[in-house]
Amino acid sequence: MYPALTSGQVIRCRLDEAEFLVRVVWNRILEEEMESGFLILDNPLPPPKTPD
């Protein structure tokens, strides 16, 4: 439910405990919900580094 997403936008997306870069391909509004389709751009991103 992120109505600010636009087609072509590249975002980080979490899926099955991994983060990916994805491109928003399409959006549609159905009554009170919004659906979006994404294209996964690459392999999972490495986890963020934590300070030692």
Phi, psi and omega in degrees: 000065179238085184295349179280352178294137179233150178303135181094343181292138177256129182223167171270138182226137178261129180216122181052049176067012176237152177255140180230154165271129180228154175250133176288123182260319180208159175222148170210149180252127178238104182053252183257011182239157175237134176245146178225149175247141185233151172247120178287125186271335186202180175294167179306144177284148176293151179296152179298145178285140177252144179297142179284000000 
